[in-house]
Amino acid sequence: MNDNNNNKKQGADGTYAKVVPSAQTVNRIAKIADMLNIPELVSPTAMHTTVVYSRVVCEGISSLTPQAPITATPIGFTLFDTDGDTALVLVLDSPGLHELHNICRDKFGATHDYPAYTPHLTLTYNYPDIDLPSNDMLQYFGIIEFDQYIVEPLDFEWKE
């Protein structure tokens, strides 16, 4: 499952780790997003769930080899403010993601800027509606499978 770019040295700004959904999962998400009329769906190659966004360099996180696939169950929709835009995210329940996040923090000293780790998958960074999609739609997403684990230097300037 480990798919790190070993040619990149961890940057001085920190460490970023993510998991990437399988192609089958991405295709299913795209079909449901189309049914829900979600605008500007995150591109299939950019879909991910953040495991670590650490403001300190965490050498060694890239050596982790999580058992593939890591699975998650969609449990809701919510909105995040992202630099003035409104992101619609799919909130996930995943013991595997929580375990990986906690290992990165406890064993490798990764930092975390929020009171709690909330695994989620961003569907769009430009959601115009105030109303969230119905939670009745969650069942159609099925189990979300992540089959890649990627570690990169933290990029404070990253933008989808």
N, C-alpha and C positions, 0 to 999 in steps of 0.2 A: 504494500500500500504506500510505502514511502516513495515519493517522487520529487525529491529535492533537487534544486539546481546547485550541485556541489561546486560549480565553478564560481559561484557568488560567495564572497566572504560576508559574514554578518556585518551590517553597517553599524556605524558608531551610534546611530539614533535608537536602535532597539531591534527587536525580533518580532516577526509576524508569522503566524502559522495558521493554516486553513485546511479544511477538508473540502473536496470537490464531489458533487453528486455524480453518480453513474450516468452514462448516456441515456439509458432507459428511463431513469428518474427525471432527467432534464426534459426529455420528450413528453413525459406525462405532465410535468409542471407546465410546459408550454401550451399543451392542449387545454388544460384547465384554465390557465390564465386567459386564453383566447375566449373561452366560454364566459368568463367573468368580465370580459372587455377591459382587462388591465392594460393601460397604455404603456408603451415603451418598456416592455419586459426586458429585464437584464439579459444581456446576450448569453447564449448557452455556454460560451467559453469563459464567461466571467462569473457564472453562478458559483457560490461557495458559502460556507459557514466558517466564520472566524473562530479559531480555537484560542489563539493568543495574539494580543496586540500589546506587546510589552515595550515599555519605554527604556528598558535596559537590555543589553545584548545577552542572550542566553545560549551560549555555546553548548552544544549537546542536545538541544531540542531536535535538531535535524537528524540525530542518530536514533530517535524513537521510531519503532516500526509497528504502528497499530495494526491489530488484526482486522483484515478487510472482510466484508464491509462493515463499517460503523453504520448503525441504523438509527433512525429517528422517527418519531410519530408527530405529525402536525397536531397542535392543540389550540391554535387560535391565530387570528390576524391582529396586528397592531400597527400603529404609525410611529415612525421615528422622524424627528427633525434632523435633517442633514444639511447643514450650512444654508438654511433658508428654503430648502426643498423638502417635500414630504415623501418619505419612503414608506411603501407598504411592505411589511415583512410577514413571513410565515413563521410563527413561534413554534419551536420544536421541543419535544421531550425526548431526551436521549441520555441514559446513564453512561453510554460509551463516550459521548462528547464531554460530559461533566468529568468523567474519570481522566480523560486525556488532558483537559484544561487543568485539573487539579494536580496531575503529575508534573505538568509544565511549571506550575507555580511552586509546588512543594519541593520538587527535586532539582529544578533548574533556576529557580528564583525569578520567574516571569512575573511582571507586574500586571495589574488590572485596574482600570480607571473607574469601574462601576461597583456599586455595593454587592451586586450578584452577577454571576455569569448567566446570560439568557441566550441559549443557542437559538439562532434564527437564520432564515434564508431570505435575503432581500429579493422581492419580486420586481419592484420598480422604484426608481428614485424620483419619479415625477407623478405622484398619485394625486389627482385633482379633487377627488370626492372626500367629503367628511365622513360619509357612511362607509363602514368596513364591509367587506363581503360577508355573507352569512356563514356562520360556523357550520351550518349544514353541508357546506361544500368541502369541508375538511376531509370527509370520508373518501372523496374521490382522489385525493393526493396519494392515498395508500402509504406504505412505509417508504420513507426517504432513505436511499442507500448512498453512502459516500464511499468511493473506492480509491481516492487519492488523498494523500497527506503531503502538503507542500509547506516548506519553511523558506522564508525570504528575509532579507533585511527590511526593517520597518521603513516605510516611505510616508512621511508626514504629508506629502503633497498628493497622495493617491486620490484619484477621482474617477468614478465609473464613466 
